[in-house]
Amino acid sequence: MSPFEAQHQAHSGAAEYLQMITPEGERILCPELDGHVADIDTEALAELYVDMVAIRRLDAEGTALQRQGELGLWAPLLGQEAAQIGAGRALATGDYVFPSYREHGIGYCRGVEPGDMLRMWRGAAPSGWDPNEFNMADQQIVIGAQTLHAAGYAMGLRLDGAPDAAITFFGDGATSQGDVNEAMVFATSFAAPLVFFCQNNQWAISVPVGVQAHAPLARRAAGFGMPALRVDGNDVLVVLAATRAALEHARNGQGPSFIEAVTYRMGAHTTADDPSRYRDELELETWRARDPIDRVATLLRSLGADLDSVTARAAAVADGLAAGMRAAIERMPDPGPDELFAHVYAEPHPLLELQQRRYGRYLDQFAAAHERGGRGMSTMTMARALNTGLRAALDHDPKVVLMGEDIGVLGGVFRITDGLQKDFGAHRVIDTPLAEAGIVGTAIGLAFRGYRPVVEIQFDGFVYPAFDQIVSQLAKMHNRTRGRVRMPVTIRIPFGGGIGSPEHHSESPEAYFAHTAGLRVVAPSNPQDACTLLRQAIASDDPVIFLEPKRRYHEKGEVDPEAPGDPWGSAAVARPGTDVTLVAYGPLVKTALDAATAAAGEGISVEVIDLRSLSPVDYPLLAASVRKTGKLVITHEAGASGGLGADIAASLTERCFNYLEHAPVRVTGFDVPYPPSKLESHHLPDLDRILDGVDRVMGRDNSLSGEQE
Ligand SMILES: Cc1ncc(C[n+]2csc(CCOP(=O)(O)OP(=O)(O)O)c2C)c(N)n1
């Protein structure tokens, strides 16, 4: 046996964990931790029971509110009640919590109001509560990011000589993220008083924990020189004891520690997820038998507690909580458009104030809302066209491999890779660990090896962990190696807004990539281009950022999967016209076409150009159009500052200065972080705002008429 095998065997026996209450409700001794819960008598145990029932109800109410259309999304905690109540009740008021997005139970323990817990999920605000009121940061959606914030906060506690500790919650998938690993480095290096609390609920959406690690996650801690406890996360008592022990360790100046609470996500990942696609009923049954609440009820009964009165109290607390949530939602006003511009900066910002004033004037013009144009019906959705393009690429070239989070059995969160793993195998359609830098970095390695990787980034906002690999490595490799190494890597990113999602799911990051030498950037607007451009991107020997307008995924159009397409990098005239050139790409091409139809009704002929290739831009085609019309409007969802519109306006002014009859006009998103969904209709350029821009270049009355700024 090799030394590696011996070592591996020594480390990979039955994955043990500490337990105090068995699934059958028996209290067993746990010498390592019993001392930490010596004060928990029957009455205190009954309180923990009440808490768990309460948050189970809170969770059910969240799901119900989402189903009834009151919330955009909800992340259920069903099954994780013991992990959250055990940890939450171990905390002192002065301790600070850095949660992920599923810790409603921790919020409950911290006293966060039900309405505050729901605000972000409703899309009424980017976050829920005042972190400093509850010593709990708001929900974090970028996997693992909060752990570094927690490490920094804990370093501050140590610098201040404060008596408190910090705790951060994250999932099993998060342990693959660079941020989490870097947080452990910082926390140990600086002996930060921090508890890393991993709720290993067995799944990261559709990816089982075995893809993240081949050993218990708690063992990760040893590599950082940090002690760890692995506990039954469905046993509220042992979780309470372990968290108390870890907090004490931190407060005693002994630095960070790691808790792995082994639990199970009984419900869906979020209300948008269907777990029956990737896990079986048998597994669910096994975990149902380990329910965190039932076992405490059994134990309470055997301890002689009056279970009827305990359950009655629990039901009353749960009912009150659910009623409070519903009442809070009923009272919660939708935010007004001014909220869009609020709090972007702490200090006054003239550009944003100008945008706010102008938008106010624009809105003032409208007495009634306008209807949007209808949808065309045809043969294939963009989602299906992309799937068809991927299938064809896999078919034609054995070196094509797909990589990404949840792209296998689940078919991706948007189902773009639906059925491909089944047909081409798990070695070609690869469910990766939850680590974007890792995905792109290894795609680079595969390209070195002669593969043609196609990476799926789950949402636009999650490409940033991979930014360094894309900008510093992928984009530069060909140049660095003087052309000796090619990087035929395609990075597919669903981008843009309009789908009512929380933060990080609606970004328009194209300018970062278009600014990066060495990358090609493409954004289709219709099913045919989605299929053709994707095949061209995969066939290209250069790295391509392939931006998919997610809000158009379900719109249909005619598709010929084998159409050769136009030369790589060319724009298209989507609708010819003679008065105004209107440049759009991705999701806004359809809006621009609708605007052109509306303008035609007023006798204005708008030529709509679908950019398709954002880098390089097809300037010959654009310049020919501007020379014809003399007027240019550019629209995109991304903010104006430093955006593609600025570059296109400058480049076309250089080329066509003598032909322009009016300064180019940009109709864009505002220079604000992408807003919560209740505000996105104000942020996103729509038909009317585009027409307002058309009126400006036409010298017609418009929302800025008479404006001096
Ligand atoms: C950096 C980043 N990449 C991808 C996502 C999309 N995403 C949201 S939740 C999730 C799975 C998280 O699994 P885990 O860390 O185990 O936590 P759990 O949801 O199970 O609580 C993924 C991939 C994200 N939010 N952030």
Ligand as a Chemical Component Dictionary entry (heavy atoms), coordinates in Angstrom:
data_LIG
# 
_chem_comp.id                   LIG 
_chem_comp.type                 NON-POLYMER 
_chem_comp.pdbx_formal_charge   1 
_chem_comp.three_letter_code    LIG 
# 
loop_
_chem_comp_atom.comp_id 
_chem_comp_atom.atom_id 
_chem_comp_atom.alt_atom_id 
_chem_comp_atom.type_symbol 
_chem_comp_atom.charge 
_chem_comp_atom.model_Cartn_x 
_chem_comp_atom.model_Cartn_y 
_chem_comp_atom.model_Cartn_z 
_chem_comp_atom.pdbx_ordinal 
LIG C1  C1  C 0 -20.384 32.721 -6.466 1  
LIG C2  C2  C 0 -21.722 32.085 -6.761 2  
LIG N1  N1  N 0 -21.802 31.128 -7.702 3  
LIG C3  C3  C 0 -22.987 30.543 -8.010 4  
LIG C4  C4  C 0 -24.117 30.918 -7.346 5  
LIG C5  C5  C 0 -25.474 30.276 -7.715 6  
LIG N2  N2  N 1 -25.904 29.420 -6.595 7  
LIG C6  C6  C 0 -26.778 29.875 -5.685 8  
LIG S1  S1  S 0 -26.989 28.804 -4.437 9  
LIG C7  C7  C 0 -25.922 27.690 -5.097 10 
LIG C8  C8  C 0 -25.637 26.419 -4.355 11 
LIG C9  C9  C 0 -25.119 26.687 -2.974 12 
LIG O1  O1  O 0 -24.943 25.498 -2.290 13 
LIG P1  P1  P 0 -24.420 25.460 -0.803 14 
LIG O2  O2  O 0 -23.223 26.336 -0.634 15 
LIG O3  O3  O 0 -24.249 24.043 -0.428 16 
LIG O4  O4  O 0 -25.588 26.126 0.049  17 
LIG P2  P2  P 0 -27.116 25.682 0.177  18 
LIG O5  O5  O 0 -27.872 26.380 -0.928 19 
LIG O6  O6  O 0 -27.201 24.216 0.074  20 
LIG O7  O7  O 0 -27.577 26.198 1.491  21 
LIG C10 C10 C 0 -25.422 28.162 -6.311 22 
LIG C11 C11 C 0 -24.505 27.407 -7.195 23 
LIG C12 C12 C 0 -23.994 31.915 -6.362 24 
LIG N3  N3  N 0 -25.052 32.336 -5.656 25 
LIG N4  N4  N 0 -22.802 32.470 -6.083 26 
# 
loop_
_chem_comp_bond.comp_id 
_chem_comp_bond.atom_id_1 
_chem_comp_bond.atom_id_2 
_chem_comp_bond.value_order 
_chem_comp_bond.pdbx_ordinal 
LIG C1  C2  SING 1  
LIG C2  N1  SING 2  
LIG C2  N4  DOUB 3  
LIG N1  C3  DOUB 4  
LIG C3  C4  SING 5  
LIG C4  C5  SING 6  
LIG C4  C12 DOUB 7  
LIG C5  N2  SING 8  
LIG N2  C6  DOUB 9  
LIG N2  C10 SING 10 
LIG C6  S1  SING 11 
LIG S1  C7  SING 12 
LIG C7  C8  SING 13 
LIG C7  C10 DOUB 14 
LIG C8  C9  SING 15 
LIG C9  O1  SING 16 
LIG O1  P1  SING 17 
LIG P1  O2  DOUB 18 
LIG P1  O3  SING 19 
LIG P1  O4  SING 20 
LIG O4  P2  SING 21 
LIG P2  O5  DOUB 22 
LIG P2  O6  SING 23 
LIG P2  O7  SING 24 
LIG C10 C11 SING 25 
LIG C12 N3  SING 26 
LIG C12 N4  SING 27 
# 
